[in-house]
């Protein structure tokens, strides 16, 4: 199984992910987002137009993590 996952132009190494937040409303009505914290204190703020799209992408990332 691949140990990488592509999302919004980022290629993530799955074994470097240490935390995912829930999906929440982004500041200033910029849609919905969730955050991915990686090793070495790298934080990615992944923003999407709507909550459904953000939830879908987060779910796919969680599935990839479970399979890795």
C-alpha positions as CSV (number, residue, x, y, z in Angstrom):
1,X,0.0,0.0,0.0
2,X,1.2,3.5,-0.8
3,X,2.5,5.6,2.1
4,X,1.6,8.9,0.4
5,X,-1.6,10.8,-0.2
6,X,-2.2,13.8,-2.4
7,X,-4.6,16.6,-1.3
8,X,-4.8,20.2,-2.6
9,X,-1.5,20.0,-4.4
10,X,0.3,18.6,-1.3
11,X,1.8,15.2,-1.3
12,X,1.7,13.9,2.3
13,X,3.8,11.1,3.7
14,X,1.2,9.3,5.8
15,X,3.6,8.1,8.6
16,X,4.5,11.7,9.3
17,X,1.0,12.8,10.2
18,X,0.5,13.1,13.9
19,X,-2.9,14.9,14.2
20,X,-6.1,15.7,12.2
21,X,-8.7,18.2,13.4
22,X,-12.4,17.9,12.8
23,X,-13.9,19.9,10.0
24,X,-14.9,23.4,11.1
25,X,-15.9,26.8,9.6
26,X,-12.9,28.8,8.3
27,X,-12.4,32.4,9.4
28,X,-14.1,35.2,7.5
29,X,-16.6,32.9,5.8
30,X,-13.9,31.3,3.6
31,X,-15.8,27.9,3.6
32,X,-14.8,24.9,5.7
33,X,-11.4,23.6,6.7
34,X,-9.5,21.0,8.7
35,X,-5.9,21.0,9.8
36,X,-3.2,18.4,9.5
37,X,-0.3,18.5,11.9
38,X,2.8,16.8,10.7
39,X,6.1,15.9,12.4
40,X,8.5,18.8,13.0
41,X,5.5,21.0,13.9
42,X,4.4,21.5,10.3
43,X,0.7,22.6,10.1
44,X,-1.4,22.5,7.0
45,X,-4.7,24.4,6.9
46,X,-6.7,22.8,4.2
47,X,-9.7,25.0,3.1
48,X,-12.6,24.0,0.9
49,X,-15.7,25.8,-0.5
50,X,-18.2,23.8,1.6
51,X,-18.4,21.5,4.5
52,X,-19.4,18.5,2.4
53,X,-16.2,18.7,0.3
54,X,-14.0,19.2,3.4
55,X,-15.6,16.2,5.1
56,X,-15.1,14.1,1.9
57,X,-11.4,14.9,1.7
58,X,-10.8,14.4,5.4
59,X,-12.6,11.1,5.2
60,X,-10.4,10.0,2.3
61,X,-7.3,11.0,4.3
62,X,-8.5,9.1,7.3
63,X,-9.2,6.0,5.2
64,X,-5.7,6.2,3.6
65,X,-4.2,6.5,7.2
66,X,-6.1,3.4,8.3
67,X,-4.9,1.4,5.4
68,X,-1.2,2.5,5.7
